[in-house]
Amino acid sequence: MQFLKGQSGNPKGRPRGAQNKFSVEQRDFLRDFLFENKAELMQQMKKLKGMEYVKAYAMLMHYVVPKPAVIDMKEVPQLSAFIAMTPEERKAVIDEIQEDQKNEKQ
């Protein structure tokens, strides 16, 4: 059975954008753990050199910086038409897409 866009087999399911309870608990646990062990973590990080430091830093950043949103490229004009636009027209298209993304998040 195929569903229409925006419909599912469980209309009372988790709302779009709602976070998984396990993920929230896991994030909260990790945040508390890192906060409680901040001094020791800083000492251990200072011992790391070169790529080991970079790898550890990058792994921790996954928990701080949100993942970029996926953009539906179907809404962007054809590349040749976009290239043919004036810089002002291109900026207007980009601004419109950014505004649509802000509205989707709310």
C-alpha positions as CSV (number, residue, x, y, z in Angstrom):
1,M,0.0,0.0,0.0
2,Q,1.4,3.3,-1.0
3,F,0.8,6.5,1.0
4,L,0.3,10.0,-0.3
5,K,2.9,12.6,0.5
6,G,2.4,13.9,4.0
7,Q,0.4,10.9,5.1
8,S,1.4,7.7,6.9
9,G,-0.1,4.5,8.2
10,N,-0.1,6.0,11.7
11,P,-1.6,9.5,11.7
12,K,-1.4,9.7,15.5
13,G,2.3,8.9,15.4
14,R,5.2,11.1,16.5
15,P,4.8,14.6,15.1
16,R,7.3,15.8,12.5
17,G,10.4,17.3,14.2
18,A,9.7,15.7,17.5
19,Q,12.9,14.1,19.0
20,N,13.2,10.5,19.9
21,K,13.0,10.1,23.7
22,F,16.0,7.8,23.8
23,S,18.1,10.4,21.8
24,V,17.1,13.1,24.2
25,E,18.0,11.0,27.2
26,Q,21.3,10.0,25.7
27,R,22.2,13.6,24.9
28,D,21.2,14.8,28.4
29,F,23.3,12.0,30.0
30,L,26.3,12.9,27.8
31,R,26.0,16.6,28.6
32,D,25.8,15.9,32.3
33,F,28.7,13.5,32.2
34,L,30.9,15.9,30.3
35,F,29.9,18.8,32.6
36,E,30.7,16.7,35.8
37,N,34.0,15.5,34.4
38,K,35.0,18.8,32.7
39,A,38.3,19.2,34.5
40,E,39.5,15.7,33.8
41,L,38.4,15.9,30.2
42,M,40.4,19.1,29.7
43,Q,43.5,17.5,31.2
44,Q,43.2,14.5,28.9
45,M,42.6,16.7,25.9
46,K,45.8,18.7,26.7
47,K,47.8,15.5,26.6
48,L,46.7,14.8,23.0
49,K,48.9,16.0,20.1
50,G,48.4,16.4,16.4
51,M,45.7,14.3,14.7
52,E,44.7,12.6,18.0
53,Y,43.6,16.0,19.3
54,V,41.8,16.9,16.1
55,K,40.0,13.6,16.0
56,A,38.8,13.9,19.6
57,Y,37.8,17.5,19.1
58,A,35.9,16.6,15.9
59,M,34.1,13.7,17.7
60,L,33.0,16.0,20.5
61,M,31.8,18.7,18.1
62,H,29.1,16.3,16.7
63,Y,27.3,16.7,20.1
64,V,27.6,20.5,20.0
65,V,27.0,21.7,16.4
66,P,23.7,20.6,14.9
67,K,23.8,18.7,11.6
68,P,23.0,20.8,8.6
69,A,19.4,20.5,7.3
70,V,18.8,18.6,4.0
71,I,17.5,21.0,1.4
72,D,15.0,19.8,-1.2
73,M,16.8,20.8,-4.4
74,K,13.6,20.4,-6.5
75,E,12.5,23.9,-5.4
76,V,15.7,25.5,-6.9
77,P,15.4,26.8,-10.5
78,Q,17.2,25.0,-13.2
79,L,20.9,25.7,-13.1
80,S,21.1,27.3,-16.5
81,A,18.2,29.7,-15.6
82,F,19.8,30.4,-12.3
83,I,23.2,31.2,-13.9
84,A,21.4,33.5,-16.4
85,M,19.9,35.6,-13.6
86,T,21.3,38.9,-12.5
87,P,23.1,38.8,-9.1
88,E,20.1,40.6,-7.6
89,E,17.7,38.0,-9.0
90,R,19.9,35.2,-7.6
91,K,19.9,36.8,-4.2
92,A,16.1,37.1,-4.2
93,V,15.8,33.4,-5.0
94,I,18.3,32.4,-2.3
95,D,16.5,34.7,0.2
96,E,13.2,33.1,-0.6
97,I,14.6,29.6,-0.1
98,Q,16.1,30.6,3.2
99,E,12.8,32.1,4.3
100,D,10.9,28.9,3.4
101,Q,13.4,26.9,5.4
102,K,12.9,29.2,8.5
103,N,9.1,28.8,8.2
104,E,9.4,25.0,8.0
105,K,11.4,24.9,11.2
106,Q,8.7,26.8,13.0
